[in-house]
Amino acid sequence: MRKQAALLSGLLVLASIVGVSGDHAGAASDSHQPVGASQTLVSGTGVPYSVKLVTVINPATPATRTFGAPAPGTRFVASEFTITNKGHVPFTNDANLDASIIGSNDQVYSATFNTVTDCTNFASGRVDLLPGDSETGCVVFDIPSTVAPAHVKWASTDGIGSTVEWTVTTVVPPVTTAPLPAPATFKTFTRIYGQTADATAAAELEHQFPYGHGQCVGTPTFRSVVLATDATYPDALAGAYLAGIDLTGTLLTSPTSLSTAAQTAIRDEGVTFVYVLGGSLAISTGVVSELESMPVYACGGTSEVPGRKMTVDRIFGQSQYTTAAQVAEFAATGLSTHPTLVGSAAFPDAYSGTNALGGTGSFNETSGLASSSPSKSGKLPTAVLATGKGFQDAMAAGVMAYEERMPILLTTPSVLSPQASSAIRALGIEQVIVMGGPLAVSNGIVTTLEGLGVSVLRIAGQSYGGTSVELAEFESGTATTTGLGWAGTGGLTIARGNGFTDGLAGAVVADGASALATGSFATSPTPLLLTQSPTVVGTTLATFLRRAGTAGIGGVPVSRFTILGGPFAVTQATINAMGADL
């Protein structure tokens, strides 16, 4: 194996969503403002910006073409914000992650991706502002009909954690309807988690490879693991493909010191080789030195292997797009022990159909375009393309990348990244699965891909939960015609969709443990579905579960869940609601 020098990479935007609770750290800068007030905050990259709560619309009217409606017993409430960049450099943020509503019952409600007729959403929740620019947009919430919005909260998720709250003093009285009976406690599930993001990733790896039973990753002569930063998501997302090729998993660490959870898992799994993803700002040279000085242990972690030290290989680029391309090209060409490194698939019937919005394909609920048919017959070398500006689409696709050996490439939303274009040519990719609608990956990118001679299938829902549902339908579709032919297992893997810490390393779990432990690919992977938030299932997922519990997935009715993350990531009440939907 080759070993690359650990050189300084370009600056990564390091998000601060660590752990499983989804709560925002830091004290409020000036809480309990009146609606209409503006507050200046500072981003994690030092850019000052102001947030003004323009109005609260309660109830808000679902848009005519919204995919789904408010869940039974709930209604939409919309908060309209004006964001102004007061700094001297560009500013980027995600309003859907930063905004929340605190109800009269003291419960916190996270944003949805639904749209309403009363105001216009920020595009995919994103705010991209040049110095001095402002943008006004809407964030929509789905809250119980018997609960009034008491406060609106803005909590920065990009590194500082400064917050502001507005008190909603004038509200439209909520609709008073009889509360729905609480779903019965659903007990047929397995929860995999730790107390931190790093510990959750380690628990997911160790759940699939139980070292206590002698079932460690790899073989005694070569046991590898992928290591990525816990501060942001692109590197770990791209690493699902590499982990799948080596039949291992992904561990997470802080950028500046090797996490205890990762260190312990490396020892217990008897790891001999670590792939470090990202440059020295993602994972420092000090962490690499810690790894290189570690002794190698036998499977189980109780005895050292005499004379062996850890081998470390850093794979990185100057941006998340370059790193993803480098991971794909390294995995596909640098691992001589595996004969077929880029997966091929055929699903010609999945290309057919046009939806009511004009979008193309059988698994597309948006206006996004794609190819009307594959350019060639038979199985084609296939890659996954997702936005590098968000994590949900690529995270849901991580299981497919792991199981089917499909590289995950990242792009900007509007223009195909040159790094992805170069990797597509270098790897001989002839078919690309685009994840998400045209706001995530534009129609112009589809045109560019087709110009490269690549057939494009778009998989997209009206929300990140909806996209994960469309992907699950595709994964369980008939092999060689409409999908990948994944056989039903009676189970589904679930992670929250408004935070990346729990599902980021979860592809190894959804892919299945038993077949991996024997050194071959899993024969029955399960789709990874995303909830709207820790406390809200989401309309599209609920509808899917009702069908999955009766008609089944892959011919088998679903009766159990594997939950990634602790009780603050996916609450017991949410699990109960999903169980009631089956």
N, C-alpha and C positions, 0 to 999 in steps of 0.2 A: 504494500500500500504506500502511496506517496504521502508526503507530509508538506503542506503549504505553510509558508511563513505567515505569522499572525501580524499583518500590517494594519495600520489605522484605516478604518472604514469611514465613509461619510456619515454625517450626523444623522442619527435615527431619532424620530420623535418617540420618546419613551412615555407610554401611558402609565398611569398610576393605579390602574384597577388591579390590585393584588389581593388574593384571598377570595373567599366564596360569598361574602355577605353582600357585595354590591354597594355598601355604604360608602360615603365620601368622607375622607379624613379632613381634619382641620376645623378651626372655629369659624363661625360666620363672621364676615367682615362688617355687616350692618344688617341685622335681621329685622323682620317685621316692618318692612316698608309698605306704604299704601300702593294699591294698584295704580299704575301710571308713573311711578317713581323709577329713576334710573340709578344704577350703582356701577362704579368702576371697579373691575377686578384685574388681576394679573395672571396671565397664562403660565403654564409650566416652563415655557421657553422665554419668559420675561416680557411678553407683549401685553401692554395695558389695553383693556377693552371694556366697553360699557354694555350693560344689559338692562333693557327697559321692558317691564311687563306692560304692554299696551292695554290689554283687556283680557277678561276671562269670559268665555262663551259657554253658558250652561243652561240647557243642554245644547250641544252642537248637532247639526243635521248631517247624517251620513251622506257622502257624495253618491250621485246616481250610480256610478260605476265602481263603487267600493266593493272589493271582494269580501263578501260577508257583511254582517251587521253587528251591532253591539251584542255581546253575549246575553243570554236570557237573564233578566233581572238587573241589567246594567244599562248605562247610557254613555255617549261620548261627551266629554268636556274638552274644550280647546283653549289653550293659552297662546296668545299672540305676543311675540317678542320682537324688539328691535335691537340688533347687535351692531356695535360700531367699533371699528379698529382704531384705537387712539395711539397706536405705536408707529414705528417707522419701518417696519418690516411686515410681510404678509402674515396673516393670522388665519388659522384653521381650527375649527372646533366641531363638535357633534352635539347639536341641540337635543337630540333624542336621548342621549346618554346623560346630559347635564340637567335636564328639566325633570321635575317630578311634582306630583300633587300630594299634599297631606290632607287626608279627609277629616271630616268631623268626628270620625271614629279613631283618629290618631294613626291610621294605617297609611303607609306610603305607597303610591301608585306610580308605576313607571310608564314611560311613553309607549305608544303603539305606532305602527306605520300606517294606520288608517287615515283616510282623507275625509274632509267635511266640506260642505258648500259655503260655510261662513267665512273661511279664510284659506290662504294658500300655504301648504307645508313648505318648510325648507327642503331642498332637493335631497332625498334620502337622509334627511336630518343634518346634512353637512352645511357648514358655514365657512366659506372661503372668501376672505376680504383682503384687499390691498390697503395700504395705509390711508386712513381717512374715510374709507368706504363704510357704508351701512347696509344692512339687509333686514327686512321685516319678514317674518315667517311664523308659521303656526306649528304647535306641537299638540298632538291629540292623545287623550287618555280615555280609557274605558273603565269607569268606576261604578260601583253598585248604585242602583236607583235610590236607595234609602240613605245614601251618604252625600253630604254636601262638601264641596271643595273649600276647606278652611284656609289653607295656605298654599302658595305656589313657591317652589324652591328651585334655585339654580345653584348647582354644586359643581365646580370645575373638576373635570376628570382628567385633565392633561398635565398634572404634576404638582400643582400648588395646593389644591383642595379648598380654596376660598369659596365662600358661599354667601348667598343673599336670599332672604325670604320676603314674600309679599303676603299681607293679610287680605283675604278676600272678604270685604265688608258688606258688599251688596251682591247677593246671588239670587238666581231664580230658584224658588223652592223646588227641591227635588221631587220627582214623581214618587208618590207613596203607593207602593205595591206590596203585596204580601211577600215576605221573604221566602225564597225557595228553600225546601228542606235540604239540610246539609247532607252531602254525599256520605255514604258509609265509609268507614276507614278501610282503605285499600292496603292489603298486606303483601300482595304477591309482587314484591320488587326487591332488588338488591341495590343498595346505595354504596358508592365507592367515593371516598373523599378523605382529605386530610385537613388540618387546621390552617394551612396556607395553600397558595397555588402550587408551590413546589412540592408540598407534601401530597397534594391531590394527584399530581402527575406521577409521583413515585408510587402511590397506592394503586393507580391504574395499571402501571407497568407490573407491579408485584401481584396484582389480582390475576393478570393473564399468565404470568410466569412465576408460580409459587415456589420460590427457592427452598422453602421449608420441606417441600416434597421432592427436591432434586430436579425441578423443572425450570431451570434458568434459561435465559436467552441464549441463542446460538448453540455452539458446541464447545467442548472443553478447550479446544485450540483457538477458537475465535468467537468471542462473545462481545458484541458491539452494542452501543446505545447512542442515540442522538441527544445532544444537549443544546438547548436554546435559552435565550433570555426570558425571564418572567415579566419584564417591564413592558413589553409590547408583543404583537402577535405575528408579523409577517414571516419571520424566520422559522418559527415552529410550524406554521401552516405549510410552508413549502417542504418541511422535513418529513411530512407524513409519507411521501413517496419513497424517500430514502429508507425510512424505518421499515416500510413494507418490503422492500427488496431484501433487507437484511433480517427480516422476521424478528424485529425488536420493537422497542418503543421509544418515546421521547421523554426526557427529563428536563426540568426547568431549574434555573438558578438566577440569583440576582446578578447584575452586571459586574459587581466589584469583588464579590467573594463567593466561593463555591457553597451553595446551600447545603445545610446539614442533611436535608431529605435526599438530595441528589447524591451526595457523598456516600450516605448509608446504602442507598439502592445500588450504586455502582459496586460497592464492596459485597453486598449480599448476593447480587446476581452474578458475581464472578466476572465482571466485565473486564475485557482486555484491551478494548479499542473504543475511543470516544470521538464521535464526529461533532465538532464544535461549529455551530452555525452562526454566522455574523462576524463582523469585525470587532476591534478592541473596544469600541464604545458599546457594543451589545454585550460582549463577554470579554472582560479585560485580560491582558497578558498575565496578570497575577493569578487569575482563575486557571488559565492554561498551565501555568507553572505548578499550581497545586495539583492538578490532574497528573501531570507528568511525573511528579514525585510520589504519587500513590503506588503502593505495592499492589500486585494482582492477587486476588483471593480465589480460592476454589469456590465452586457453587455452594451457597449457603453462608459464606462470609466468615467462617470460623477459623480457617487456616490459610496462611499465605502460600503462594506458589513460589518456591525459592528461585531467586535470581531474575524474576520478571518485574518489569515496570510497565506502567500504562503507556499505550501509544495514543497520541492525540493528533487529529487532522482537522485543521480549521478550513472551512469552506465559506467564502464571503465575497461580497462585492461592495461597491460604493453606495448602493441604495438597496432598499428591499426588493426592487425589481431585478437588480443584478444578482443579489444573493439567491433569489429563487431560481433564476436561470442557471447560476453556477451549481446549485444543488442538483437541479435536473440533469445537467450535462455530466456532472461528476458521477451521479448515481447510474446513469445510463451507459457511461463509457468507461468508468474507472473501477468497476467492480467485476473483475474477470471471472469470479467464482459463480456468477449467475448468467446463464446463456441467453435468456430472453428478458431484456431490461426495460423495454417500452411495450406496454400492453396494447393489444389490438382487439378491436371489437366491431361488430356489425349490428346496426339497429335501424335499417332503412325506413321502416314504417313510422319510427318516432319523428321523422322529419315532416310528416304529412300534416295537413290541417292548418286553418287560419282561424283565430279566435275573433270574438266580437270587437276587439280593439285593433284588429289588423295584425296582431302578432303571429309569428310563424312557429309551427311545431306542436306536437301532441302534449308537451309538458311545459307549456308557456301560457301564463295567464296575463301577460303584459303586452304592451304594444311593440315590444322588441322584435326585430327581424332576425332571420337566420336563413340558412340554405333551405330550399324547398325539397331537396333530395341529396343524397351523397353523390359525389362526382364519380365514384368507382363502386363496383360491386365487391362483396366479400368483406372480410375483416380488414380494418385500416388502423395503422399506428395512431394512438389517440392520446391527447393531452387535455388537461383541464385549464381553463383561463378564468380568472376571477379578479375583481378589483383589489388593488393594494391599499385602498382607502378605508376598507372595512374588513371585518373578520368573519361575519356570519356565513357568507356564501362559500368561502373556501373551507371553513371549519366543517360545515355540513358535508362537503365533498371529500373531506379527508379520508373517510372510510373507503370510498370508491377509489381514491388514489392509492391507498394502502393495499387494498385487495386486488385491484385490477392492474396495478403497476402503471398508473397514468400520472405523469409528472404534473405538478401544480405550478403554473406560471402566473405571474401577477402583472397587471397593467394599470395605467391611469384610466379613469372612467371614459375620457373623451377620445384619446388617441392611443393606438396600440404601442406599448412601450417597445423601444428598439431592442431591449434585452430579450423580451418574450419573442419578438420576431426572429431574432438571431437563433434562439434556442429551438424554435420550431423548425427552422431550416437545418440546423446542425443535427437534430435528432430524427429527421425524416418524418416529421409528424404530418399526417394526411387528413386528420379529423380532430376537431377541437370541440369540446363541450364547454360552452360559455355559461357561467353561473350568474344568474341575476338578470334583471330587466335592463332597459336602455339607460337608466340613470347610473347603474353600476358598471355596465359595459355597453358602450354606445353602438348604435347601428352602423356608424362609420367604421368602427373597429371590425364589425362583421364583414363589411365591404373590403377592408384591407386584407383580412384573412383569406377571403375568397380570391383576392388578387394574387395571393401566394399559392393558390391551387389547393387550398384547404377547405374541406366541407365543415360546416358549422351547425351544430345543434344547440339551441338555447333552452336552458331549463330555468324557469323563473316563476315566482309567485308574486302576489301583490304586497308581500311583506317577507321578512327573513324567515319567519315560521312557514309561510306559504311556499317559499322556495325550497325549504327542507322537505316539505310534503311532496312537492312535484318531483324532487329528486328521488324520494323513497318510492314513488310510483314507477319512476323510470328504472330504478335499480331492481325492482321486483317484476318488471315487465318481461315478456317472453323473450328468451335469448335468441339472438340473431335476427329478430324482427322488430320488436318494439322496445326492448330494454336489455338488461344485463342478465336476466334469468336467475336472480338470487332466490334460492329456495326459502320458503317460510320456516321460521324457527319457533313461532309462537311468542316471540319477544321483540321489543324495540328498545333502543338506547335513547335516553333523553338528557338534554343539557339545557340550561337557560340560554336564551338568545341575546340578552342585553348585557352580557359580560363574557369575556373570552377565557377566563382563568380555568374553568372546569372542563370545557370541551376541547381546549387547545391540544392536549396530549391524548385525547380520548379515542382516536382512531383505532388504536390497538385493542381497546375494549370491545368496540362494536364489531371488530373483525372476528373476534372469537378466540378463545384460549386453547381449546383441546387440540385442534389441528395444528396450531402454531407450535405447541409443545412437542409435537412429533416431527417438526422440521419441515412441514409442508404447508401449503396455503390453506387457510380456512375454507371449508366447503359451504358454510352457512353464515355469512356475515349478516348483521342486522343494520338497517338504516339508522342514521343519527338524526333525530328530530329536535327542533328547537322550540322551547316555550317562549311566549312573549316576554315574560319576566319571571322572577321567582314566585310571584303570587298569582299570575294570570297565565292560563293555558294558551289562549289565543283562539280566535274563532275557527281559523282554517285547520289548525291541529285538532281541535275538538271534533270537527266534522270528519276529518280523516280517521280519528280513533273510533268513532261510532261505526264507520264502515269496516275498519280493521278488526273490530271485535266480533263482527258477524261474517262478512264475506271473506275476511282474512287477508293476509299479505303473503304472496307466494303460495297461496292455496291453504294456508294454515291460520285459523283465527288467533288473534293476539290476546294473550291472557296475563302477560307479565312485563315488567319494565326493568331496565338497568338504568339507574339514575347516577349521573356524573355530578358530584358536588354534594355538599352538606345540606342541612335543613334550612339554611339561609339562602342557598342557591336555588333549590327547588323545594318549596315548603311541603309539609305533609298534606295540607289542605289542597294544594295543587295536584299532588299525586292522587288524592282521593277523587278530585274532579276528573282527572284523566281516567282513573279506574272506573268511575261511573259512566264515562263515555263509551267504554268498551262494550 
